[in-house]
Amino acid sequence: MGRIRKWLGRPWGVAALVVGLAVAGVGLYWFQPWKLWVDETVKDPIPTASGTLGPADPAEPTAGVTKAPAPATPRTLASGELISHEHRTRGSVKVLQLADGTRTLRLENLDTSNGPDLRVWITDAAVKDGTAGWRVFDDGKYVSLGKLKGNKGDQNYALPADLDLKQYTSVSIWCDRFDVSFGAAALART
């Protein structure tokens, strides 16, 4: 104990301690190692779009009431299976078109590692196996659909109305902090 007090009693000792704590704090923020033990499970339902019918006949007692039709089952426009890149990743990807014409990217049965700053990207890059595929997704065109909601489960992400599925042919679970793909899927049009 006496040695520590003696060491901290010197100006360089206090400076070394402050620098060491700062480096440790930045390292913890940057790598977020606790996420390796924390799973976030999401259970988004399959999306539906329900429209409304016009107002009822004014001569009827329910005038002005709108009725929602039964939601239509979404149509699958493209799909694929996730492969592992930097981290073991499994699950499937679907592009769904809802009854109102909007499109949603759906991750089903996703199982990957948690990590810092994970995003869902739809890209024009070819999906490659192994380490060759880790860093290709930011080389060309990509659209970030937002932060990954959780590293497990079923999730929905709205697609921009003007997104051309002929140009954007793959999906990546992208770690924006370290510029690496955790896993990816090639989209095959159905």
Residue pairs with C-beta under 8 A, 6 or more apart in sequence:
7 13
8 14
8 17
30 116
30 177
31 116
32 115
32 116
35 113
35 114
35 115
35 116
36 113
36 114
38 114
39 114
39 150
39 151
39 152
40 114
40 149
40 150
40 151
40 152
41 150
41 152
41 153
42 149
42 150
42 152
42 153
42 154
42 155
43 153
43 154
44 106
44 149
44 153
44 154
44 155
44 156
45 154
46 74
46 96
46 106
46 154
47 74
47 96
47 98
47 104
47 106
47 156
48 71
48 72
48 73
48 74
48 98
48 99
49 71
49 72
49 98
49 99
49 100
49 102
50 68
50 69
50 70
50 71
50 99
51 68
51 69
51 99
51 100
52 66
52 67
52 68
53 66
53 67
53 68
53 69
54 66
55 63
55 64
55 65
55 66
56 62
56 63
56 64
56 65
56 66
56 67
57 63
58 64
71 99
72 98
72 99
74 96
74 97
74 98
74 99
74 104
75 96
75 97
76 94
76 95
76 96
76 97
76 190
77 95
77 96
77 97
77 103
77 165
77 189
77 190
78 94
78 95
78 165
78 187
78 188
78 189
78 190
79 92
79 93
79 94
79 95
79 187
79 188
79 190
80 92
80 93
80 127
80 170
80 171
80 185
80 186
80 187
80 188
81 91
81 92
81 93
81 185
82 89
82 90
82 91
82 92
82 93
82 107
82 110
82 112
82 171
82 173
82 183
82 184
82 185
83 89
83 127
83 129
83 133
83 183
83 184
83 185
84 90
84 182
84 183
85 130
85 131
85 133
85 134
85 172
85 180
85 181
85 182
85 183
85 184
86 134
86 175
86 178
86 180
86 181
86 182
87 112
87 113
87 115
87 182
87 183
88 111
88 112
88 113
88 183
89 110
89 111
89 112
89 113
89 173
89 182
89 183
89 184
90 109
90 110
90 111
90 112
90 183
91 107
91 108
91 109
91 110
91 111
91 112
91 183
92 107
92 108
92 109
92 185
93 105
93 106
93 107
93 108
93 171
93 185
93 187
94 105
94 106
94 108
95 103
95 104
95 105
95 106
95 159
95 165
95 187
96 103
96 104
96 105
96 106
97 103
98 104
102 158
102 159
102 161
103 158
103 159
103 161
103 163
104 156
104 157
104 158
104 159
105 120
105 122
105 145
105 156
105 157
105 158
105 159
105 171
106 154
106 155
106 156
106 157
107 120
107 154
107 155
107 157
108 154
109 153
109 154
110 150
110 151
110 152
110 153
110 154
110 155
110 173
111 151
111 152
112 151
112 152
112 173
112 182
112 183
113 151
113 182
114 151
115 151
115 175
115 177
115 182
116 175
116 177
116 178
117 147
117 175
117 176
117 177
118 147
118 148
118 151
118 173
118 174
118 175
118 176
118 182
119 144
119 145
119 146
119 147
119 148
119 173
119 174
119 175
119 176
120 144
120 145
120 146
120 147
120 148
120 155
120 157
120 171
120 172
120 173
120 174
121 137
121 142
121 143
121 144
121 145
121 171
121 172
121 174
122 142
122 143
122 145
122 159
122 163
122 168
122 170
122 171
123 137
123 140
123 141
123 142
123 143
123 168
123 169
123 170
123 171
123 172
124 140
124 141
124 142
124 167
124 168
124 169
124 170
125 136
125 137
125 139
125 140
125 142
125 170
125 172
126 136
126 169
126 170
126 186
127 133
127 170
127 184
127 185
127 186
128 136
133 181
133 184
134 180
134 181
135 179
135 180
135 181
136 181
137 170
137 172
137 174
137 181
137 184
138 174
138 179
141 167
141 168
142 168
142 172
143 160
143 163
143 168
144 174
145 157
145 158
145 159
146 157
148 155
148 173
149 155
165 187
165 189
168 187
169 186
169 187
170 184
170 185
170 186
170 187
171 184
171 185
171 187
172 181
172 182
172 183
172 184
173 181
173 182
173 183
173 184
174 180
174 181
174 182
175 181
175 182
